[in-house]
Amino acid sequence: MNDLAPLSAREALLAEALGDVAALLDRIDAVIHALNAAATTANDACANLDAKAVAFDGSIAALVDASKRHLVSHVATKTAEMTRAAGETQLQAIRAELHALIRSELAASLEQARHSSARGAHRGLRCTWWAHVATAICASTIAGTIVSFLLSN
């Protein structure tokens, strides 16, 4: 009987160990199923995130394009305004210089004509003087018109 008692205790321990191994295998199967479910959920989340990232990239690209168009339009408008203002300033300065030049030339020519007429210059010099005055006025008018045309374009 001594041989049977340890044998049955050994069998009892083996049976208990086999039961524990079966329980561990059941738990491992449950963990595997849970991990597979988690992996499937993670893959679905990644696919969803990829789709949203593509949509986000598209909306960001559209926003960047709209910003670029707005910026280019703003820069073009400001450049045109500044160019127009600078042109007007230059046109006013040119007109003022032309007026001053014409006045000084006319004053010098008138002074010369007064001296000439005071000395008794004959009629031929007066006609020549008036031709020069008319030429100067026409040249100044044409130059002012050309400058105005060039600055308006």
SULCOR-V849639 format. One record per pair of residues at least 12 apart in sequence whose C-alpha atoms are under 10 Angstrom apart, sorted by the first residue. I is the first residue (numbers start at 1). J is the second residue. D is the distance in whole Angstrom. If there is no record, write none. Layout:
i: {I & I}
j: {J & J}
d: {D & D}
This chain:
i: {83 & 83 & 84 & 84 & 84 & 86 & 87 & 87 & 87 & 87 & 87 & 87 & 88 & 88 & 88 & 90 & 90 & 90 & 91 & 91 & 91 & 91 & 91 & 91 & 92 & 94 & 94 & 94 & 94 & 95 & 95 & 95 & 95 & 95 & 98 & 98 & 98 & 98 & 99 & 101 & 102 & 102 & 102 & 102 & 105 & 105 & 106 & 106 & 106 & 106 & 109 & 109 & 109 & 109 & 110 & 110 & 110 & 112 & 113 & 113 & 113 & 113}
j: {151 & 152 & 151 & 152 & 153 & 151 & 147 & 148 & 150 & 151 & 152 & 153 & 148 & 151 & 152 & 147 & 148 & 151 & 144 & 147 & 148 & 150 & 151 & 152 & 148 & 143 & 144 & 147 & 148 & 140 & 143 & 144 & 147 & 148 & 140 & 141 & 143 & 144 & 140 & 140 & 133 & 136 & 137 & 140 & 133 & 136 & 132 & 133 & 136 & 137 & 129 & 130 & 132 & 133 & 129 & 130 & 133 & 129 & 125 & 126 & 129 & 130}
d: {9 & 10 & 8 & 8 & 9 & 9 & 10 & 9 & 9 & 6 & 8 & 10 & 9 & 8 & 9 & 10 & 10 & 9 & 9 & 7 & 7 & 10 & 8 & 10 & 10 & 10 & 8 & 8 & 10 & 9 & 10 & 7 & 9 & 10 & 7 & 9 & 9 & 8 & 9 & 9 & 9 & 8 & 7 & 8 & 9 & 9 & 10 & 7 & 9 & 9 & 8 & 9 & 9 & 8 & 9 & 10 & 9 & 9 & 9 & 7 & 7 & 10}
